[in-house]
Amino acid sequence: MFLQSGSTELNNHLIHPDWQLISNHASLTVSIPIAKEDVNSSKFSIVKNSEEEALYIKDVSSIIKNLDISNLSDIDKLEDIVNTLTSTTERV
């Protein structure tokens, strides 16, 4: 087990010789404190079978049809296409 030198939070480990079972190694445990953190998130959704869904599908289909995929000769060009697709569909 490697722990951060000089850290009082991470340098409090325990050795458990009674947990050995058939191994000749003693088990080690460390408690890592995790600070409570609130993460605000939001979710956007479109009601299924709604007019908004139909328009969104139409717009995204049009974006996909208009992507220039004629020269996908390497990973960089593929990433460019994916980034273009991502940025344009986020605006729809």
C-alpha positions as CSV (number, residue, x, y, z in Angstrom):
1,M,0.0,0.0,0.0
2,F,1.4,3.4,-1.0
3,L,0.1,6.4,0.9
4,Q,0.9,10.1,0.7
5,S,3.8,11.0,2.9
6,G,3.0,13.5,5.5
7,S,-0.7,13.3,5.1
8,T,-2.5,12.8,8.4
9,E,-5.7,12.0,6.6
10,L,-4.3,9.2,4.5
11,N,-1.5,7.9,6.7
12,N,-3.8,6.2,9.2
13,H,-3.8,2.6,8.1
14,L,-4.4,-0.6,10.0
15,I,-2.7,-3.9,9.8
16,H,-4.9,-6.9,10.3
17,P,-2.8,-10.0,11.1
18,D,-5.9,-12.0,12.1
19,W,-7.4,-11.6,8.5
20,Q,-4.6,-13.7,7.0
21,L,-6.5,-16.9,6.4
22,I,-4.2,-19.1,4.3
23,S,-2.0,-16.3,3.1
24,N,1.3,-15.3,4.7
25,H,0.4,-11.6,4.1
26,A,-1.4,-9.4,6.6
27,S,-4.3,-7.4,5.2
28,L,-4.1,-3.6,5.3
29,T,-6.9,-1.1,5.3
30,V,-7.0,2.6,5.1
31,S,-10.0,4.9,5.6
32,I,-10.1,7.7,3.1
33,P,-12.3,10.7,4.1
34,I,-14.7,11.9,1.4
35,A,-16.0,15.4,1.8
36,K,-19.7,15.9,1.3
37,E,-20.2,17.8,-1.9
38,D,-23.5,18.9,-3.5
39,V,-23.4,18.6,-7.3
40,N,-26.2,20.5,-9.1
41,S,-27.3,18.9,-12.3
42,S,-30.1,19.4,-14.7
43,K,-31.7,17.1,-17.3
44,F,-33.3,18.2,-20.4
45,S,-35.9,16.0,-22.0
46,I,-38.4,15.9,-24.8
47,V,-41.8,14.2,-24.3
48,K,-42.0,11.0,-26.2
49,N,-44.1,11.1,-29.4
50,S,-44.5,14.9,-29.1
51,E,-44.2,17.4,-31.9
52,E,-40.9,18.6,-30.3
53,E,-39.5,15.0,-30.5
54,A,-40.4,14.8,-34.2
55,L,-38.8,18.2,-34.9
56,Y,-35.7,17.2,-33.0
57,I,-35.3,13.9,-34.8
58,K,-35.8,15.7,-38.1
59,D,-33.2,18.3,-37.3
60,V,-30.6,15.7,-36.0
61,S,-31.2,13.5,-39.1
62,S,-30.6,16.5,-41.3
63,I,-27.4,17.3,-39.5
64,I,-26.2,13.7,-39.8
65,K,-27.0,13.6,-43.5
66,N,-25.1,16.8,-44.1
67,L,-21.9,15.7,-42.4
68,D,-18.9,15.4,-44.8
69,I,-17.6,11.9,-44.2
70,S,-15.9,11.6,-47.5
71,N,-12.3,11.8,-46.1
72,L,-12.2,9.7,-42.9
73,S,-8.6,8.7,-43.4
74,D,-7.3,8.9,-39.8
75,I,-8.4,9.2,-36.2
76,D,-8.1,13.0,-36.2
77,K,-10.5,13.5,-39.0
78,L,-13.0,11.1,-37.3
79,E,-12.7,13.1,-34.0
80,D,-13.4,16.3,-36.0
81,I,-16.6,14.8,-37.4
82,V,-17.7,13.6,-34.0
83,N,-17.0,17.0,-32.5
84,T,-18.9,18.7,-35.3
85,L,-21.8,16.3,-34.7
86,T,-21.7,17.0,-31.0
87,S,-21.6,20.8,-31.2
88,T,-24.3,21.0,-33.9
89,T,-26.7,18.7,-32.1
90,E,-26.3,20.6,-28.8
91,R,-27.6,23.7,-30.5
92,V,-30.8,22.0,-31.8
